[in-house]
Amino acid sequence: MDGDHKAGEHGDGRLAGRLRELTGGRFPVAAALVGPDGTTTASVGAGLGADYEIGSVSKGVTGLLYADALARGEVTARTALGELLPLADAPAGGVTLGALATHRSGLPRVPASARPWRRTYALWRHGTNPYGESVAELLDQARAVRPGPPRPRYSNLGFELLGHALAAAAGRPYERLVADRVSTPLGLERFYLPTGPAGLLPGALAGTTRRGRPREPWTGEALGPAGGIRADIAGMARLTAALLDGTAPGIAALDPVLPFTAGTRIGAAWITLSVRNLTLTLHNGGTGGFRSWLGLDRASGTGVVVLAATTADVDRHGFALLTAPAPRA
């Protein structure tokens, strides 16, 4: 029970203690362990209902929606962006959805017209949100981009376009597509895409750097498919359970189809690698003030999620919890 825990700890006491050991209690952090025996959640520094930016774990959700759209027959891997978005007369219009889903589109991480160096400086100096475009503004940026060779190249721009193309194929905005096919069917109550600061729900945490400097929330209509989802630990635990038991939409997204970086393979956004003789499937995320990690050991039916309101790395904590989970109370 919460009353038995130290101040600032919520949920399972042993997992909360493990989180405090791993992070030193320096920032709000929540985690979930999901396995054949059930789910354990804990939080340190914030309540269990607080929501976090999950960053690029949003790409994993877009990967699920892509695989689901394939299964529904709404798109194919060879469907071009120009068939779904008003990009037919632009070089990027010929990029296929399959190339986007596996980071082989040749598109840059962000378009040069977005002035990434200026935005990065503003983020570093003032903590401002470097995103925030509308879909119309995103398409204007995409029209000025000329794709490079189709080699592995991580692209936020590519996943923004992929998500909005899938939404167009389904005849609804991306945030509605997420609600209709992911959050509502799986019962994810706090799993949402704010298009601006006014869209944050009560209990939404503010992000900080590892030194505690505040950061603006990363919100924006265009950003959604690549990094705009916010969620609480309960919702992320339910998503993880659905990924493990196969009830999540587009579960084929987890299956690796191509080599990616050294020692890894990629499905639709999801990365597979080997650690300590285990085969793990995962995605991590980072925004101006948050870090996230979701990892699965599909063979054992075990998964871990870590969410943190800081830019301090949590990947190693996720790996540690998944490969050597804390004992259950």
Contacts in CASP RR format, 6 or more apart in sequence:
PFRMAT RR
TARGET T0000
AUTHOR 0000-0000-0000
METHOD contacts of the structure
MODEL  1
MDGDHKAGEHGDGRLAGRLRELTGGRFPVAAALVGPDGTTTASVGAGLGA
DYEIGSVSKGVTGLLYADALARGEVTARTALGELLPLADAPAGGVTLGAL
ATHRSGLPRVPASARPWRRTYALWRHGTNPYGESVAELLDQARAVRPGPP
RPRYSNLGFELLGHALAAAAGRPYERLVADRVSTPLGLERFYLPTGPAGL
LPGALAGTTRRGRPREPWTGEALGPAGGIRADIAGMARLTAALLDGTAPG
IAALDPVLPFTAGTRIGAAWITLSVRNLTLTLHNGGTGGFRSWLGLDRAS
GTGVVVLAATTADVDRHGFALLTAPAPRA
2 9 0 8 1.000
2 10 0 8 1.000
2 11 0 8 1.000
4 13 0 8 1.000
5 11 0 8 1.000
5 13 0 8 1.000
5 16 0 8 1.000
6 16 0 8 1.000
6 20 0 8 1.000
8 43 0 8 1.000
8 44 0 8 1.000
8 45 0 8 1.000
8 46 0 8 1.000
8 47 0 8 1.000
9 16 0 8 1.000
9 17 0 8 1.000
9 20 0 8 1.000
9 42 0 8 1.000
9 43 0 8 1.000
9 44 0 8 1.000
9 45 0 8 1.000
10 16 0 8 1.000
10 42 0 8 1.000
10 43 0 8 1.000
10 44 0 8 1.000
10 46 0 8 1.000
10 47 0 8 1.000
10 48 0 8 1.000
11 41 0 8 1.000
11 42 0 8 1.000
11 43 0 8 1.000
11 48 0 8 1.000
12 40 0 8 1.000
12 41 0 8 1.000
12 42 0 8 1.000
12 328 0 8 1.000
12 329 0 8 1.000
13 42 0 8 1.000
13 329 0 8 1.000
14 326 0 8 1.000
14 327 0 8 1.000
14 328 0 8 1.000
14 329 0 8 1.000
15 31 0 8 1.000
15 33 0 8 1.000
15 40 0 8 1.000
15 41 0 8 1.000
15 42 0 8 1.000
15 326 0 8 1.000
16 42 0 8 1.000
16 43 0 8 1.000
16 44 0 8 1.000
17 42 0 8 1.000
17 44 0 8 1.000
17 326 0 8 1.000
18 31 0 8 1.000
18 42 0 8 1.000
18 321 0 8 1.000
18 326 0 8 1.000
19 25 0 8 1.000
19 29 0 8 1.000
19 30 0 8 1.000
19 31 0 8 1.000
19 42 0 8 1.000
19 43 0 8 1.000
19 44 0 8 1.000
19 317 0 8 1.000
20 44 0 8 1.000
22 317 0 8 1.000
22 320 0 8 1.000
22 321 0 8 1.000
23 29 0 8 1.000
23 44 0 8 1.000
23 308 0 8 1.000
23 312 0 8 1.000
23 314 0 8 1.000
23 317 0 8 1.000
25 44 0 8 1.000
25 45 0 8 1.000
26 210 0 8 1.000
26 310 0 8 1.000
26 312 0 8 1.000
27 45 0 8 1.000
27 208 0 8 1.000
27 210 0 8 1.000
27 212 0 8 1.000
27 308 0 8 1.000
27 309 0 8 1.000
27 310 0 8 1.000
27 312 0 8 1.000
28 43 0 8 1.000
28 44 0 8 1.000
28 45 0 8 1.000
28 46 0 8 1.000
28 50 0 8 1.000
28 205 0 8 1.000
28 308 0 8 1.000
28 309 0 8 1.000
28 310 0 8 1.000
29 43 0 8 1.000
29 44 0 8 1.000
29 45 0 8 1.000
29 306 0 8 1.000
29 307 0 8 1.000
29 308 0 8 1.000
29 309 0 8 1.000
29 310 0 8 1.000
29 314 0 8 1.000
30 41 0 8 1.000
30 42 0 8 1.000
30 43 0 8 1.000
30 44 0 8 1.000
30 46 0 8 1.000
30 47 0 8 1.000
30 48 0 8 1.000
30 50 0 8 1.000
30 52 0 8 1.000
30 232 0 8 1.000
30 233 0 8 1.000
30 306 0 8 1.000
30 307 0 8 1.000
30 308 0 8 1.000
31 41 0 8 1.000
31 42 0 8 1.000
31 43 0 8 1.000
31 233 0 8 1.000
31 304 0 8 1.000
31 305 0 8 1.000
31 306 0 8 1.000
31 307 0 8 1.000
31 317 0 8 1.000
31 318 0 8 1.000
31 321 0 8 1.000
32 39 0 8 1.000
32 40 0 8 1.000
32 41 0 8 1.000
32 233 0 8 1.000
32 234 0 8 1.000
32 236 0 8 1.000
32 237 0 8 1.000
32 240 0 8 1.000
32 304 0 8 1.000
32 305 0 8 1.000
33 39 0 8 1.000
33 40 0 8 1.000
33 41 0 8 1.000
33 302 0 8 1.000
33 303 0 8 1.000
33 304 0 8 1.000
33 321 0 8 1.000
33 325 0 8 1.000
33 326 0 8 1.000
34 237 0 8 1.000
34 240 0 8 1.000
34 241 0 8 1.000
34 244 0 8 1.000
34 302 0 8 1.000
34 303 0 8 1.000
34 304 0 8 1.000
34 305 0 8 1.000
35 241 0 8 1.000
35 244 0 8 1.000
35 300 0 8 1.000
35 301 0 8 1.000
35 302 0 8 1.000
35 303 0 8 1.000
36 300 0 8 1.000
36 301 0 8 1.000
36 302 0 8 1.000
37 328 0 8 1.000
38 241 0 8 1.000
39 237 0 8 1.000
39 241 0 8 1.000
40 328 0 8 1.000
40 329 0 8 1.000
41 48 0 8 1.000
41 233 0 8 1.000
41 234 0 8 1.000
41 237 0 8 1.000
42 48 0 8 1.000
43 49 0 8 1.000
43 50 0 8 1.000
43 233 0 8 1.000
46 205 0 8 1.000
46 309 0 8 1.000
48 232 0 8 1.000
48 233 0 8 1.000
48 234 0 8 1.000
49 190 0 8 1.000
49 203 0 8 1.000
49 232 0 8 1.000
49 233 0 8 1.000
49 234 0 8 1.000
50 203 0 8 1.000
50 204 0 8 1.000
50 205 0 8 1.000
50 232 0 8 1.000
51 190 0 8 1.000
51 192 0 8 1.000
51 201 0 8 1.000
51 203 0 8 1.000
51 204 0 8 1.000
51 205 0 8 1.000
51 230 0 8 1.000
51 231 0 8 1.000
51 232 0 8 1.000
52 205 0 8 1.000
52 230 0 8 1.000
52 231 0 8 1.000
52 232 0 8 1.000
52 290 0 8 1.000
52 292 0 8 1.000
52 307 0 8 1.000
52 308 0 8 1.000
52 309 0 8 1.000
53 207 0 8 1.000
53 217 0 8 1.000
53 218 0 8 1.000
53 227 0 8 1.000
53 228 0 8 1.000
53 229 0 8 1.000
53 230 0 8 1.000
53 286 0 8 1.000
53 287 0 8 1.000
53 288 0 8 1.000
53 289 0 8 1.000
53 290 0 8 1.000
53 292 0 8 1.000
54 227 0 8 1.000
54 228 0 8 1.000
54 229 0 8 1.000
54 230 0 8 1.000
54 231 0 8 1.000
54 236 0 8 1.000
54 285 0 8 1.000
54 290 0 8 1.000
54 292 0 8 1.000
54 307 0 8 1.000
55 218 0 8 1.000
55 227 0 8 1.000
55 228 0 8 1.000
55 229 0 8 1.000
55 285 0 8 1.000
55 286 0 8 1.000
55 287 0 8 1.000
55 290 0 8 1.000
55 292 0 8 1.000
56 156 0 8 1.000
56 226 0 8 1.000
56 227 0 8 1.000
56 283 0 8 1.000
56 284 0 8 1.000
56 285 0 8 1.000
56 286 0 8 1.000
56 292 0 8 1.000
57 227 0 8 1.000
57 229 0 8 1.000
57 283 0 8 1.000
57 284 0 8 1.000
57 285 0 8 1.000
57 292 0 8 1.000
57 293 0 8 1.000
57 294 0 8 1.000
58 159 0 8 1.000
58 224 0 8 1.000
58 225 0 8 1.000
58 226 0 8 1.000
58 227 0 8 1.000
58 228 0 8 1.000
58 229 0 8 1.000
59 159 0 8 1.000
59 225 0 8 1.000
59 226 0 8 1.000
59 227 0 8 1.000
59 269 0 8 1.000
59 283 0 8 1.000
60 253 0 8 1.000
60 268 0 8 1.000
60 269 0 8 1.000
60 270 0 8 1.000
60 283 0 8 1.000
61 178 0 8 1.000
61 182 0 8 1.000
61 225 0 8 1.000
61 229 0 8 1.000
62 159 0 8 1.000
62 162 0 8 1.000
62 163 0 8 1.000
62 166 0 8 1.000
62 225 0 8 1.000
62 226 0 8 1.000
62 269 0 8 1.000
63 101 0 8 1.000
63 162 0 8 1.000
63 250 0 8 1.000
63 253 0 8 1.000
63 268 0 8 1.000
63 269 0 8 1.000
63 270 0 8 1.000
64 182 0 8 1.000
64 248 0 8 1.000
64 249 0 8 1.000
64 250 0 8 1.000
64 251 0 8 1.000
64 253 0 8 1.000
64 268 0 8 1.000
65 163 0 8 1.000
65 166 0 8 1.000
65 177 0 8 1.000
65 178 0 8 1.000
65 181 0 8 1.000
65 182 0 8 1.000
65 249 0 8 1.000
65 250 0 8 1.000
66 75 0 8 1.000
66 97 0 8 1.000
66 98 0 8 1.000
66 101 0 8 1.000
66 162 0 8 1.000
66 163 0 8 1.000
66 166 0 8 1.000
66 250 0 8 1.000
66 253 0 8 1.000
66 268 0 8 1.000
66 269 0 8 1.000
67 249 0 8 1.000
67 250 0 8 1.000
67 251 0 8 1.000
67 252 0 8 1.000
67 253 0 8 1.000
67 268 0 8 1.000
68 181 0 8 1.000
68 249 0 8 1.000
68 250 0 8 1.000
69 75 0 8 1.000
69 166 0 8 1.000
69 169 0 8 1.000
69 170 0 8 1.000
70 76 0 8 1.000
70 77 0 8 1.000
70 250 0 8 1.000
70 252 0 8 1.000
71 250 0 8 1.000
71 252 0 8 1.000
74 166 0 8 1.000
74 169 0 8 1.000
74 170 0 8 1.000
75 84 0 8 1.000
75 97 0 8 1.000
75 165 0 8 1.000
75 166 0 8 1.000
75 169 0 8 1.000
76 97 0 8 1.000
77 96 0 8 1.000
77 97 0 8 1.000
77 98 0 8 1.000
77 101 0 8 1.000
78 96 0 8 1.000
78 97 0 8 1.000
78 98 0 8 1.000
79 96 0 8 1.000
79 97 0 8 1.000
79 165 0 8 1.000
79 169 0 8 1.000
80 93 0 8 1.000
80 94 0 8 1.000
80 95 0 8 1.000
80 96 0 8 1.000
80 97 0 8 1.000
81 87 0 8 1.000
81 92 0 8 1.000
81 93 0 8 1.000
81 94 0 8 1.000
81 95 0 8 1.000
81 96 0 8 1.000
81 97 0 8 1.000
81 100 0 8 1.000
81 142 0 8 1.000
81 161 0 8 1.000
81 165 0 8 1.000
82 88 0 8 1.000
82 90 0 8 1.000
82 93 0 8 1.000
82 94 0 8 1.000
84 165 0 8 1.000
84 166 0 8 1.000
84 168 0 8 1.000
84 169 0 8 1.000
85 93 0 8 1.000
85 139 0 8 1.000
85 142 0 8 1.000
85 161 0 8 1.000
85 164 0 8 1.000
85 165 0 8 1.000
85 168 0 8 1.000
86 139 0 8 1.000
87 93 0 8 1.000
87 94 0 8 1.000
87 139 0 8 1.000
87 142 0 8 1.000
87 143 0 8 1.000
90 142 0 8 1.000
90 143 0 8 1.000
90 145 0 8 1.000
91 145 0 8 1.000
91 146 0 8 1.000
91 147 0 8 1.000
92 107 0 8 1.000
92 142 0 8 1.000
92 143 0 8 1.000
92 145 0 8 1.000
92 146 0 8 1.000
92 147 0 8 1.000
92 161 0 8 1.000
93 142 0 8 1.000
95 105 0 8 1.000
95 106 0 8 1.000
95 107 0 8 1.000
95 147 0 8 1.000
95 158 0 8 1.000
95 161 0 8 1.000
96 105 0 8 1.000
97 162 0 8 1.000
97 165 0 8 1.000
97 166 0 8 1.000
98 104 0 8 1.000
98 268 0 8 1.000
99 105 0 8 1.000
99 106 0 8 1.000
99 150 0 8 1.000
100 107 0 8 1.000
100 155 0 8 1.000
100 158 0 8 1.000
100 159 0 8 1.000
100 161 0 8 1.000
100 162 0 8 1.000
100 165 0 8 1.000
101 162 0 8 1.000
101 253 0 8 1.000
101 267 0 8 1.000
101 268 0 8 1.000
101 269 0 8 1.000
102 152 0 8 1.000
102 257 0 8 1.000
102 258 0 8 1.000
102 260 0 8 1.000
102 266 0 8 1.000
102 267 0 8 1.000
102 268 0 8 1.000
103 152 0 8 1.000
103 153 0 8 1.000
103 154 0 8 1.000
103 155 0 8 1.000
103 158 0 8 1.000
103 260 0 8 1.000
103 266 0 8 1.000
103 269 0 8 1.000
104 150 0 8 1.000
104 151 0 8 1.000
104 152 0 8 1.000
104 153 0 8 1.000
104 258 0 8 1.000
105 147 0 8 1.000
105 150 0 8 1.000
105 153 0 8 1.000
105 155 0 8 1.000
105 158 0 8 1.000
106 147 0 8 1.000
106 148 0 8 1.000
106 149 0 8 1.000
106 150 0 8 1.000
106 151 0 8 1.000
106 153 0 8 1.000
106 155 0 8 1.000
107 145 0 8 1.000
107 147 0 8 1.000
107 148 0 8 1.000
107 153 0 8 1.000
107 155 0 8 1.000
107 157 0 8 1.000
107 158 0 8 1.000
107 161 0 8 1.000
108 145 0 8 1.000
108 153 0 8 1.000
108 155 0 8 1.000
108 157 0 8 1.000
109 116 0 8 1.000
109 153 0 8 1.000
109 154 0 8 1.000
109 155 0 8 1.000
109 156 0 8 1.000
109 157 0 8 1.000
110 116 0 8 1.000
110 156 0 8 1.000
110 157 0 8 1.000
111 141 0 8 1.000
111 142 0 8 1.000
111 144 0 8 1.000
111 145 0 8 1.000
111 157 0 8 1.000
112 144 0 8 1.000
112 145 0 8 1.000
113 140 0 8 1.000
113 141 0 8 1.000
113 144 0 8 1.000
113 145 0 8 1.000
114 133 0 8 1.000
114 141 0 8 1.000
116 130 0 8 1.000
119 128 0 8 1.000
119 130 0 8 1.000
120 130 0 8 1.000
122 128 0 8 1.000
122 130 0 8 1.000
123 129 0 8 1.000
123 130 0 8 1.000
123 215 0 8 1.000
123 288 0 8 1.000
127 213 0 8 1.000
127 214 0 8 1.000
127 215 0 8 1.000
127 216 0 8 1.000
127 288 0 8 1.000
128 216 0 8 1.000
129 216 0 8 1.000
129 217 0 8 1.000
129 218 0 8 1.000
129 219 0 8 1.000
129 220 0 8 1.000
130 218 0 8 1.000
131 218 0 8 1.000
131 219 0 8 1.000
131 220 0 8 1.000
131 222 0 8 1.000
131 223 0 8 1.000
132 196 0 8 1.000
132 218 0 8 1.000
132 219 0 8 1.000
132 220 0 8 1.000
132 221 0 8 1.000
132 222 0 8 1.000
132 223 0 8 1.000
133 141 0 8 1.000
133 220 0 8 1.000
133 221 0 8 1.000
133 222 0 8 1.000
133 223 0 8 1.000
134 220 0 8 1.000
134 221 0 8 1.000
134 222 0 8 1.000
135 164 0 8 1.000
135 221 0 8 1.000
135 222 0 8 1.000
137 222 0 8 1.000
138 160 0 8 1.000
138 161 0 8 1.000
138 164 0 8 1.000
138 222 0 8 1.000
141 157 0 8 1.000
142 157 0 8 1.000
142 161 0 8 1.000
145 157 0 8 1.000
152 258 0 8 1.000
152 259 0 8 1.000
152 260 0 8 1.000
152 261 0 8 1.000
152 266 0 8 1.000
156 226 0 8 1.000
156 227 0 8 1.000
157 226 0 8 1.000
158 226 0 8 1.000
159 225 0 8 1.000
159 226 0 8 1.000
159 227 0 8 1.000
159 269 0 8 1.000
160 222 0 8 1.000
160 223 0 8 1.000
160 224 0 8 1.000
160 225 0 8 1.000
160 226 0 8 1.000
162 225 0 8 1.000
163 174 0 8 1.000
163 177 0 8 1.000
163 224 0 8 1.000
163 225 0 8 1.000
164 174 0 8 1.000
164 222 0 8 1.000
164 225 0 8 1.000
166 174 0 8 1.000
166 177 0 8 1.000
166 225 0 8 1.000
167 173 0 8 1.000
167 174 0 8 1.000
167 176 0 8 1.000
167 177 0 8 1.000
170 177 0 8 1.000
172 180 0 8 1.000
173 221 0 8 1.000
174 193 0 8 1.000
174 221 0 8 1.000
174 224 0 8 1.000
174 225 0 8 1.000
175 192 0 8 1.000
175 193 0 8 1.000
175 195 0 8 1.000
175 224 0 8 1.000
178 191 0 8 1.000
178 193 0 8 1.000
178 229 0 8 1.000
179 192 0 8 1.000
181 249 0 8 1.000
182 188 0 8 1.000
182 191 0 8 1.000
182 239 0 8 1.000
182 248 0 8 1.000
182 249 0 8 1.000
183 189 0 8 1.000
183 191 0 8 1.000
183 192 0 8 1.000
185 249 0 8 1.000
186 235 0 8 1.000
186 238 0 8 1.000
186 239 0 8 1.000
186 242 0 8 1.000
186 247 0 8 1.000
186 248 0 8 1.000
187 235 0 8 1.000
187 238 0 8 1.000
188 231 0 8 1.000
188 235 0 8 1.000
188 238 0 8 1.000
188 239 0 8 1.000
189 232 0 8 1.000
189 234 0 8 1.000
189 235 0 8 1.000
190 201 0 8 1.000
190 230 0 8 1.000
190 231 0 8 1.000
190 232 0 8 1.000
190 234 0 8 1.000
190 235 0 8 1.000
191 229 0 8 1.000
191 230 0 8 1.000
191 231 0 8 1.000
191 232 0 8 1.000
191 235 0 8 1.000
191 239 0 8 1.000
192 201 0 8 1.000
192 229 0 8 1.000
192 230 0 8 1.000
192 231 0 8 1.000
193 220 0 8 1.000
193 224 0 8 1.000
193 228 0 8 1.000
193 229 0 8 1.000
193 230 0 8 1.000
194 200 0 8 1.000
194 201 0 8 1.000
194 204 0 8 1.000
194 217 0 8 1.000
194 219 0 8 1.000
194 220 0 8 1.000
194 228 0 8 1.000
194 230 0 8 1.000
195 219 0 8 1.000
195 220 0 8 1.000
195 221 0 8 1.000
196 217 0 8 1.000
196 219 0 8 1.000
196 220 0 8 1.000
197 216 0 8 1.000
197 217 0 8 1.000
197 219 0 8 1.000
199 219 0 8 1.000
200 217 0 8 1.000
200 219 0 8 1.000
200 230 0 8 1.000
201 230 0 8 1.000
204 217 0 8 1.000
204 230 0 8 1.000
205 290 0 8 1.000
205 309 0 8 1.000
206 214 0 8 1.000
206 215 0 8 1.000
206 217 0 8 1.000
206 309 0 8 1.000
207 214 0 8 1.000
207 215 0 8 1.000
207 217 0 8 1.000
207 288 0 8 1.000
207 289 0 8 1.000
207 290 0 8 1.000
207 309 0 8 1.000
207 310 0 8 1.000
208 214 0 8 1.000
208 215 0 8 1.000
208 289 0 8 1.000
208 309 0 8 1.000
208 310 0 8 1.000
208 311 0 8 1.000
209 215 0 8 1.000
209 288 0 8 1.000
209 289 0 8 1.000
209 310 0 8 1.000
209 311 0 8 1.000
210 310 0 8 1.000
210 311 0 8 1.000
210 312 0 8 1.000
212 310 0 8 1.000
215 287 0 8 1.000
215 288 0 8 1.000
215 289 0 8 1.000
215 311 0 8 1.000
216 288 0 8 1.000
218 227 0 8 1.000
218 228 0 8 1.000
218 287 0 8 1.000
218 288 0 8 1.000
219 228 0 8 1.000
220 228 0 8 1.000
227 285 0 8 1.000
227 287 0 8 1.000
231 239 0 8 1.000
231 307 0 8 1.000
233 305 0 8 1.000
233 307 0 8 1.000
236 294 0 8 1.000
236 305 0 8 1.000
236 307 0 8 1.000
237 305 0 8 1.000
239 248 0 8 1.000
239 294 0 8 1.000
240 294 0 8 1.000
240 295 0 8 1.000
240 296 0 8 1.000
240 303 0 8 1.000
240 304 0 8 1.000
240 305 0 8 1.000
242 248 0 8 1.000
243 251 0 8 1.000
243 254 0 8 1.000
243 296 0 8 1.000
244 296 0 8 1.000
244 298 0 8 1.000
244 301 0 8 1.000
244 302 0 8 1.000
244 303 0 8 1.000
252 268 0 8 1.000
253 267 0 8 1.000
253 268 0 8 1.000
253 269 0 8 1.000
253 270 0 8 1.000
254 267 0 8 1.000
254 270 0 8 1.000
254 272 0 8 1.000
254 281 0 8 1.000
254 296 0 8 1.000
254 298 0 8 1.000
255 267 0 8 1.000
256 265 0 8 1.000
256 266 0 8 1.000
256 267 0 8 1.000
256 270 0 8 1.000
256 271 0 8 1.000
256 272 0 8 1.000
256 281 0 8 1.000
257 265 0 8 1.000
257 266 0 8 1.000
257 267 0 8 1.000
258 265 0 8 1.000
258 266 0 8 1.000
258 267 0 8 1.000
259 265 0 8 1.000
259 266 0 8 1.000
260 266 0 8 1.000
260 271 0 8 1.000
263 273 0 8 1.000
263 274 0 8 1.000
264 271 0 8 1.000
264 272 0 8 1.000
264 273 0 8 1.000
265 271 0 8 1.000
265 272 0 8 1.000
265 273 0 8 1.000
266 272 0 8 1.000
269 283 0 8 1.000
270 281 0 8 1.000
270 282 0 8 1.000
270 283 0 8 1.000
271 281 0 8 1.000
271 282 0 8 1.000
271 283 0 8 1.000
272 279 0 8 1.000
272 280 0 8 1.000
272 281 0 8 1.000
272 282 0 8 1.000
273 279 0 8 1.000
273 280 0 8 1.000
273 282 0 8 1.000
274 280 0 8 1.000
275 319 0 8 1.000
275 323 0 8 1.000
276 323 0 8 1.000
278 297 0 8 1.000
278 299 0 8 1.000
278 323 0 8 1.000
279 297 0 8 1.000
279 298 0 8 1.000
279 299 0 8 1.000
280 295 0 8 1.000
280 296 0 8 1.000
280 297 0 8 1.000
280 319 0 8 1.000
280 322 0 8 1.000
281 295 0 8 1.000
281 296 0 8 1.000
281 298 0 8 1.000
282 293 0 8 1.000
282 294 0 8 1.000
282 295 0 8 1.000
282 296 0 8 1.000
283 294 0 8 1.000
283 295 0 8 1.000
284 291 0 8 1.000
284 292 0 8 1.000
284 293 0 8 1.000
284 294 0 8 1.000
284 314 0 8 1.000
284 315 0 8 1.000
285 291 0 8 1.000
285 292 0 8 1.000
285 293 0 8 1.000
286 292 0 8 1.000
286 311 0 8 1.000
288 311 0 8 1.000
289 309 0 8 1.000
289 310 0 8 1.000
289 311 0 8 1.000
290 307 0 8 1.000
290 308 0 8 1.000
290 309 0 8 1.000
290 310 0 8 1.000
290 311 0 8 1.000
291 306 0 8 1.000
291 307 0 8 1.000
291 308 0 8 1.000
291 310 0 8 1.000
291 311 0 8 1.000
291 312 0 8 1.000
291 313 0 8 1.000
291 314 0 8 1.000
291 315 0 8 1.000
292 305 0 8 1.000
292 306 0 8 1.000
292 307 0 8 1.000
292 308 0 8 1.000
292 314 0 8 1.000
293 304 0 8 1.000
293 305 0 8 1.000
293 306 0 8 1.000
293 314 0 8 1.000
293 315 0 8 1.000
293 317 0 8 1.000
293 318 0 8 1.000
294 303 0 8 1.000
294 304 0 8 1.000
294 305 0 8 1.000
295 303 0 8 1.000
295 304 0 8 1.000
295 305 0 8 1.000
295 318 0 8 1.000
295 322 0 8 1.000
296 302 0 8 1.000
296 303 0 8 1.000
297 303 0 8 1.000
297 322 0 8 1.000
302 322 0 8 1.000
302 325 0 8 1.000
303 322 0 8 1.000
304 318 0 8 1.000
304 321 0 8 1.000
304 322 0 8 1.000
304 325 0 8 1.000
306 314 0 8 1.000
306 317 0 8 1.000
306 318 0 8 1.000
306 321 0 8 1.000
307 314 0 8 1.000
308 314 0 8 1.000
END
